[in-house]
Amino acid sequence: MAQVKRSTPLRHSAWLFMCCCRNRKVSFSAEQVADASGMPKCLANRFLRDLYREGRLTLEWKGRTGLTNRYWLNDDSPLKRQSQFAKIKANQRIWNSCRIMRNFSIEEIMVTARVARSTVKRYLNALQRAGLIRIRAIEEEMIIYHLNVDCGALAPELIDDGIYAPTKSKFYPYREAL
């Protein structure tokens, strides 16, 4: 529903405040929502604008600024929680991290891509088998990889006998398959 991606607890407390206003049959402004929930006024204003566009709010009175507009809550059904990482697949996040860092370890990729160790190891192993990355060094029992081939913005896709890079429309076979 509302696509404000910051601080779910603040959104939740703002939503509770708006539901309380509806139960008391009073309208509210973005400034009041910000004060009640503790979120910045600009974020509260954007949150209310998004809800208004979705038809969940009615503009009761147009103020001089967006912060002074008075709204009435139409639909108090629960908001859907959206994760900012749910939209981007794990392999794409791993690939983005590899392209940015160029030299990286499994732990660094895990942190920057927010992906489990097993997923990172599986994807990096496939990239290494196809020759897209190589082991650059081993420092203090940590493997440092280097990106050999940058295949573009879209993550290379794992296929049975190699890797397909959709940006370059090129197939990289696994070395043992040659």
C-alpha positions as a LaTeX table, in Angstrom:
\begin{tabular}{lrrr}
\hline
Residue & $x$ (\AA) & $y$ (\AA) & $z$ (\AA) \\
\hline
Met1 & 0.00 & 0.00 & 0.00 \\
Ala2 & 1.91 & 3.08 & 1.19 \\
Gln3 & 5.45 & 2.90 & $-0.10$ \\
Val4 & 7.36 & 4.83 & 2.51 \\
Lys5 & 10.41 & 2.64 & 2.96 \\
Arg6 & 11.88 & 4.14 & 6.11 \\
Ser7 & 11.40 & 3.12 & 9.69 \\
Thr8 & 8.45 & 0.76 & 9.94 \\
Pro9 & 7.94 & 1.46 & 13.70 \\
Leu10 & 7.44 & 5.16 & 12.93 \\
Arg11 & 4.98 & 4.34 & 10.15 \\
His12 & 3.16 & 2.02 & 12.54 \\
Ser13 & 2.88 & 4.63 & 15.28 \\
Ala14 & 1.72 & 7.22 & 12.71 \\
Trp15 & $-0.92$ & 4.76 & 11.52 \\
Leu16 & $-2.11$ & 4.17 & 15.08 \\
Phe17 & $-2.40$ & 7.93 & 15.62 \\
Met18 & $-4.50$ & 8.31 & 12.44 \\
Cys19 & $-6.78$ & 5.43 & 13.49 \\
Cys20 & $-7.26$ & 7.06 & 16.91 \\
Cys21 & $-8.20$ & 10.34 & 15.18 \\
Arg22 & $-10.77$ & 8.49 & 13.12 \\
Asn23 & $-12.25$ & 6.86 & 16.21 \\
Arg24 & $-12.48$ & 10.29 & 17.91 \\
Lys25 & $-13.96$ & 11.75 & 14.69 \\
Val26 & $-11.27$ & 14.43 & 14.29 \\
Ser27 & $-9.09$ & 15.32 & 11.33 \\
Phe28 & $-5.30$ & 15.57 & 11.47 \\
Ser29 & $-2.36$ & 17.24 & 9.74 \\
Ala30 & 1.07 & 15.96 & 8.71 \\
Glu31 & 2.57 & 18.06 & 11.48 \\
Gln32 & 0.41 & 16.32 & 14.09 \\
Val33 & 1.29 & 12.90 & 12.66 \\
Ala34 & 5.00 & 13.81 & 12.83 \\
Asp35 & 4.72 & 15.00 & 16.43 \\
Ala36 & 2.72 & 11.95 & 17.54 \\
Ser37 & 4.93 & 9.38 & 15.85 \\
Gly38 & 8.35 & 11.00 & 16.18 \\
Met39 & 9.08 & 10.93 & 12.46 \\
Pro40 & 10.50 & 13.94 & 10.59 \\
Lys41 & 7.85 & 16.31 & 9.23 \\
Cys42 & 8.98 & 15.85 & 5.61 \\
Leu43 & 8.61 & 12.05 & 5.97 \\
Ala44 & 5.17 & 12.41 & 7.57 \\
Asn45 & 4.10 & 14.73 & 4.75 \\
Arg46 & 5.30 & 12.22 & 2.12 \\
Phe47 & 3.59 & 9.35 & 3.99 \\
Leu48 & 0.26 & 11.22 & 3.99 \\
Arg49 & 0.65 & 12.19 & 0.31 \\
Asp50 & 1.15 & 8.52 & $-0.60$ \\
Leu51 & $-1.90$ & 7.49 & 1.42 \\
Tyr52 & $-3.93$ & 10.29 & $-0.19$ \\
Arg53 & $-2.93$ & 9.13 & $-3.71$ \\
Glu54 & $-4.05$ & 5.61 & $-2.82$ \\
Gly55 & $-7.44$ & 6.89 & $-1.73$ \\
Arg56 & $-6.99$ & 6.02 & 1.94 \\
Leu57 & $-7.29$ & 9.68 & 3.02 \\
Thr58 & $-9.68$ & 12.50 & 2.20 \\
Leu59 & $-8.44$ & 16.09 & 2.12 \\
Glu60 & $-10.76$ & 17.85 & 4.53 \\
Trp61 & $-9.13$ & 21.29 & 4.43 \\
Lys62 & $-6.35$ & 22.63 & 2.18 \\
Gly63 & $-3.83$ & 24.59 & 4.22 \\
Arg64 & $-1.11$ & 26.97 & 3.12 \\
Thr65 & 1.45 & 24.12 & 3.03 \\
Gly66 & 1.36 & 20.35 & 2.87 \\
Leu67 & 2.05 & 20.23 & 6.59 \\
Thr68 & $-1.09$ & 22.21 & 7.43 \\
Asn69 & $-3.53$ & 20.30 & 5.21 \\
Arg70 & $-6.18$ & 18.52 & 7.27 \\
Tyr71 & $-6.95$ & 14.90 & 6.39 \\
Trp72 & $-9.59$ & 12.37 & 7.29 \\
Leu73 & $-8.82$ & 8.62 & 7.32 \\
Asn74 & $-11.13$ & 6.65 & 4.97 \\
Asp75 & $-9.60$ & 3.18 & 5.02 \\
Asp76 & $-8.04$ & 1.86 & 8.22 \\
Ser77 & $-7.15$ & $-1.61$ & 6.94 \\
Pro78 & $-3.59$ & $-2.64$ & 7.89 \\
Leu79 & $-0.69$ & $-1.35$ & 5.81 \\
Lys80 & 1.40 & $-3.84$ & 3.89 \\
Arg81 & 5.01 & $-3.97$ & 4.96 \\
Gln82 & 7.46 & $-3.74$ & 2.09 \\
Ser83 & 11.08 & $-4.68$ & 2.29 \\
Gln84 & 13.42 & $-2.68$ & 0.12 \\
Phe85 & 15.44 & $-5.85$ & $-0.56$ \\
Ala86 & 12.48 & $-8.00$ & $-1.55$ \\
Lys87 & 12.35 & $-6.50$ & $-5.02$ \\
Ile88 & 15.97 & $-7.20$ & $-5.97$ \\
Lys89 & 16.95 & $-10.87$ & $-6.15$ \\
Ala90 & 19.88 & $-12.18$ & $-4.13$ \\
Asn91 & 22.10 & $-12.91$ & $-7.16$ \\
Gln92 & 21.59 & $-9.38$ & $-8.44$ \\
Arg93 & 22.55 & $-7.91$ & $-5.05$ \\
Ile94 & 25.66 & $-10.12$ & $-4.94$ \\
Trp95 & 26.60 & $-9.10$ & $-8.48$ \\
Asn96 & 26.09 & $-5.40$ & $-7.68$ \\
Ser97 & 28.44 & $-5.72$ & $-4.69$ \\
Cys98 & 31.07 & $-7.53$ & $-6.79$ \\
Arg99 & 30.96 & $-4.83$ & $-9.48$ \\
Ile100 & 31.27 & $-1.99$ & $-6.98$ \\
Met101 & 34.09 & $-3.46$ & $-4.87$ \\
Arg102 & 36.10 & $-5.30$ & $-7.60$ \\
Asn103 & 38.18 & $-6.96$ & $-4.82$ \\
Phe104 & 36.08 & $-8.60$ & $-2.13$ \\
Ser105 & 35.68 & $-11.44$ & 0.35 \\
Ile106 & 32.67 & $-13.61$ & 1.04 \\
Glu107 & 32.07 & $-11.77$ & 4.32 \\
Glu108 & 32.06 & $-8.37$ & 2.60 \\
Ile109 & 29.54 & $-9.59$ & 0.03 \\
Met110 & 27.36 & $-11.07$ & 2.78 \\
Val111 & 27.23 & $-7.72$ & 4.56 \\
Thr112 & 26.75 & $-5.46$ & 1.55 \\
Ala113 & 24.25 & $-7.69$ & $-0.26$ \\
Arg114 & 22.47 & $-8.95$ & 2.87 \\
Val115 & 22.57 & $-12.54$ & 1.67 \\
Ala116 & 23.33 & $-15.80$ & 3.48 \\
Arg117 & 26.84 & $-17.26$ & 3.33 \\
Ser118 & 25.70 & $-20.38$ & 1.46 \\
Thr119 & 24.05 & $-18.31$ & $-1.28$ \\
Val120 & 27.13 & $-16.10$ & $-1.68$ \\
Lys121 & 29.47 & $-19.11$ & $-1.80$ \\
Arg122 & 27.30 & $-20.89$ & $-4.40$ \\
Tyr123 & 27.12 & $-17.86$ & $-6.69$ \\
Leu124 & 30.81 & $-16.92$ & $-6.34$ \\
Asn125 & 31.82 & $-20.53$ & $-6.95$ \\
Ala126 & 29.86 & $-20.52$ & $-10.21$ \\
Leu127 & 31.39 & $-17.18$ & $-11.25$ \\
Gln128 & 34.86 & $-18.55$ & $-10.49$ \\
Arg129 & 34.24 & $-21.76$ & $-12.45$ \\
Ala130 & 33.26 & $-19.64$ & $-15.48$ \\
Gly131 & 36.31 & $-17.38$ & $-15.12$ \\
Leu132 & 34.40 & $-14.18$ & $-14.29$ \\
Ile133 & 36.16 & $-13.88$ & $-10.93$ \\
Arg134 & 39.42 & $-15.32$ & $-9.58$ \\
Ile135 & 41.11 & $-15.72$ & $-6.21$ \\
Arg136 & 43.47 & $-12.78$ & $-5.79$ \\
Ala137 & 44.90 & $-13.56$ & $-2.37$ \\
Ile138 & 44.38 & $-15.44$ & 0.84 \\
Glu139 & 44.83 & $-13.17$ & 3.84 \\
Glu140 & 44.48 & $-14.47$ & 7.39 \\
Glu141 & 42.36 & $-17.45$ & 6.27 \\
Met142 & 40.12 & $-15.12$ & 4.25 \\
Ile143 & 39.86 & $-15.53$ & 0.48 \\
Ile144 & 39.99 & $-12.27$ & $-1.49$ \\
Tyr145 & 38.39 & $-12.45$ & $-4.93$ \\
His146 & 38.93 & $-10.17$ & $-7.91$ \\
Leu147 & 36.38 & $-9.41$ & $-10.63$ \\
Asn148 & 37.97 & $-10.40$ & $-13.97$ \\
Val149 & 35.08 & $-9.73$ & $-16.32$ \\
Asp150 & 32.40 & $-7.09$ & $-15.77$ \\
Cys151 & 29.36 & $-8.41$ & $-17.64$ \\
Gly152 & 27.23 & $-5.30$ & $-17.18$ \\
Ala153 & 24.45 & $-4.23$ & $-14.88$ \\
Leu154 & 22.30 & $-7.36$ & $-15.04$ \\
Ala155 & 23.54 & $-10.27$ & $-12.95$ \\
Pro156 & 24.90 & $-13.25$ & $-14.86$ \\
Glu157 & 22.46 & $-16.16$ & $-14.75$ \\
Leu158 & 23.52 & $-19.63$ & $-13.65$ \\
Ile159 & 22.85 & $-22.31$ & $-16.28$ \\
Asp160 & 23.65 & $-26.04$ & $-16.10$ \\
Asp161 & 26.91 & $-25.90$ & $-18.08$ \\
Gly162 & 27.95 & $-22.27$ & $-17.61$ \\
Ile163 & 26.87 & $-18.70$ & $-17.03$ \\
Tyr164 & 24.86 & $-16.48$ & $-19.33$ \\
Ala165 & 25.44 & $-12.70$ & $-19.17$ \\
Pro166 & 22.18 & $-11.07$ & $-20.36$ \\
Thr167 & 23.65 & $-7.56$ & $-20.69$ \\
Lys168 & 26.32 & $-8.72$ & $-23.13$ \\
Ser169 & 24.25 & $-11.62$ & $-24.53$ \\
Lys170 & 27.27 & $-13.84$ & $-24.00$ \\
Phe171 & 27.66 & $-17.36$ & $-22.65$ \\
Tyr172 & 30.62 & $-18.27$ & $-20.38$ \\
Pro173 & 31.03 & $-22.08$ & $-20.09$ \\
Tyr174 & 32.44 & $-23.64$ & $-16.96$ \\
Arg175 & 36.15 & $-24.40$ & $-17.33$ \\
Glu176 & 35.75 & $-28.09$ & $-16.55$ \\
Ala177 & 33.13 & $-28.35$ & $-19.33$ \\
Leu178 & 35.73 & $-27.29$ & $-21.93$ \\
\hline
\end{tabular}
